[in-house]
Amino acid sequence: MDKWLLSIGRLAGIVGVLMATLAVISRVRGHYDLGGFGVGMMLLAGVAAMVFGCLCFLAVLTNSAPSNR
């Protein structure tokens, strides 16, 4: 399960960084729409993907941490 979460987290993080970077670059160049989607929505989706990747990594970290009960 941890291997799946790590893979999903890495993929989501990479996709998020690429989407956010593409949105920022296209907005700096003066484009408000990209591929029929608003650039602001693409930036928000990129940030959401990065947060999802962070949550996957957090789940792996908390599953592998020794419990002190």
MODELLER restraints for C-alpha pairs under 7 A, 6 or more apart:
rsr = mdl.restraints
at = mdl.atoms
rsr.add(forms.Gaussian(group=physical.xy_distance, feature=features.Distance(at['CA:2:A'], at['CA:60:A']), mean=5.62, stdev=0.5))
rsr.add(forms.Gaussian(group=physical.xy_distance, feature=features.Distance(at['CA:5:A'], at['CA:56:A']), mean=5.51, stdev=0.5))
rsr.add(forms.Gaussian(group=physical.xy_distance, feature=features.Distance(at['CA:5:A'], at['CA:57:A']), mean=6.97, stdev=0.5))
rsr.add(forms.Gaussian(group=physical.xy_distance, feature=features.Distance(at['CA:5:A'], at['CA:60:A']), mean=6.70, stdev=0.5))
rsr.add(forms.Gaussian(group=physical.xy_distance, feature=features.Distance(at['CA:6:A'], at['CA:56:A']), mean=6.71, stdev=0.5))
rsr.add(forms.Gaussian(group=physical.xy_distance, feature=features.Distance(at['CA:6:A'], at['CA:57:A']), mean=6.23, stdev=0.5))
rsr.add(forms.Gaussian(group=physical.xy_distance, feature=features.Distance(at['CA:8:A'], at['CA:53:A']), mean=6.95, stdev=0.5))
rsr.add(forms.Gaussian(group=physical.xy_distance, feature=features.Distance(at['CA:9:A'], at['CA:52:A']), mean=7.00, stdev=0.5))
rsr.add(forms.Gaussian(group=physical.xy_distance, feature=features.Distance(at['CA:9:A'], at['CA:53:A']), mean=3.85, stdev=0.5))
rsr.add(forms.Gaussian(group=physical.xy_distance, feature=features.Distance(at['CA:9:A'], at['CA:54:A']), mean=6.57, stdev=0.5))
rsr.add(forms.Gaussian(group=physical.xy_distance, feature=features.Distance(at['CA:9:A'], at['CA:56:A']), mean=5.10, stdev=0.5))
rsr.add(forms.Gaussian(group=physical.xy_distance, feature=features.Distance(at['CA:9:A'], at['CA:57:A']), mean=6.03, stdev=0.5))
rsr.add(forms.Gaussian(group=physical.xy_distance, feature=features.Distance(at['CA:10:A'], at['CA:53:A']), mean=6.31, stdev=0.5))
rsr.add(forms.Gaussian(group=physical.xy_distance, feature=features.Distance(at['CA:12:A'], at['CA:49:A']), mean=5.29, stdev=0.5))
rsr.add(forms.Gaussian(group=physical.xy_distance, feature=features.Distance(at['CA:12:A'], at['CA:50:A']), mean=6.08, stdev=0.5))
rsr.add(forms.Gaussian(group=physical.xy_distance, feature=features.Distance(at['CA:12:A'], at['CA:52:A']), mean=6.70, stdev=0.5))
rsr.add(forms.Gaussian(group=physical.xy_distance, feature=features.Distance(at['CA:12:A'], at['CA:53:A']), mean=5.03, stdev=0.5))
rsr.add(forms.Gaussian(group=physical.xy_distance, feature=features.Distance(at['CA:13:A'], at['CA:49:A']), mean=6.16, stdev=0.5))
rsr.add(forms.Gaussian(group=physical.xy_distance, feature=features.Distance(at['CA:13:A'], at['CA:50:A']), mean=4.55, stdev=0.5))
rsr.add(forms.Gaussian(group=physical.xy_distance, feature=features.Distance(at['CA:13:A'], at['CA:53:A']), mean=5.05, stdev=0.5))
rsr.add(forms.Gaussian(group=physical.xy_distance, feature=features.Distance(at['CA:15:A'], at['CA:49:A']), mean=6.91, stdev=0.5))
rsr.add(forms.Gaussian(group=physical.xy_distance, feature=features.Distance(at['CA:16:A'], at['CA:46:A']), mean=3.90, stdev=0.5))
rsr.add(forms.Gaussian(group=physical.xy_distance, feature=features.Distance(at['CA:16:A'], at['CA:47:A']), mean=5.98, stdev=0.5))
rsr.add(forms.Gaussian(group=physical.xy_distance, feature=features.Distance(at['CA:16:A'], at['CA:49:A']), mean=4.71, stdev=0.5))
rsr.add(forms.Gaussian(group=physical.xy_distance, feature=features.Distance(at['CA:16:A'], at['CA:50:A']), mean=4.94, stdev=0.5))
rsr.add(forms.Gaussian(group=physical.xy_distance, feature=features.Distance(at['CA:17:A'], at['CA:46:A']), mean=6.23, stdev=0.5))
rsr.add(forms.Gaussian(group=physical.xy_distance, feature=features.Distance(at['CA:17:A'], at['CA:50:A']), mean=6.89, stdev=0.5))
rsr.add(forms.Gaussian(group=physical.xy_distance, feature=features.Distance(at['CA:19:A'], at['CA:42:A']), mean=6.33, stdev=0.5))
rsr.add(forms.Gaussian(group=physical.xy_distance, feature=features.Distance(at['CA:19:A'], at['CA:43:A']), mean=6.52, stdev=0.5))
rsr.add(forms.Gaussian(group=physical.xy_distance, feature=features.Distance(at['CA:19:A'], at['CA:46:A']), mean=4.92, stdev=0.5))
rsr.add(forms.Gaussian(group=physical.xy_distance, feature=features.Distance(at['CA:20:A'], at['CA:42:A']), mean=6.72, stdev=0.5))
rsr.add(forms.Gaussian(group=physical.xy_distance, feature=features.Distance(at['CA:20:A'], at['CA:43:A']), mean=4.70, stdev=0.5))
rsr.add(forms.Gaussian(group=physical.xy_distance, feature=features.Distance(at['CA:20:A'], at['CA:46:A']), mean=4.79, stdev=0.5))
rsr.add(forms.Gaussian(group=physical.xy_distance, feature=features.Distance(at['CA:20:A'], at['CA:47:A']), mean=6.73, stdev=0.5))
rsr.add(forms.Gaussian(group=physical.xy_distance, feature=features.Distance(at['CA:23:A'], at['CA:39:A']), mean=5.30, stdev=0.5))
rsr.add(forms.Gaussian(group=physical.xy_distance, feature=features.Distance(at['CA:23:A'], at['CA:42:A']), mean=5.94, stdev=0.5))
rsr.add(forms.Gaussian(group=physical.xy_distance, feature=features.Distance(at['CA:23:A'], at['CA:43:A']), mean=5.47, stdev=0.5))
rsr.add(forms.Gaussian(group=physical.xy_distance, feature=features.Distance(at['CA:27:A'], at['CA:39:A']), mean=6.68, stdev=0.5))
rsr.add(forms.Gaussian(group=physical.xy_distance, feature=features.Distance(at['CA:32:A'], at['CA:38:A']), mean=5.99, stdev=0.5))
rsr.add(forms.Gaussian(group=physical.xy_distance, feature=features.Distance(at['CA:32:A'], at['CA:39:A']), mean=5.55, stdev=0.5))
rsr.add(forms.Gaussian(group=physical.xy_distance, feature=features.Distance(at['CA:33:A'], at['CA:39:A']), mean=5.48, stdev=0.5))
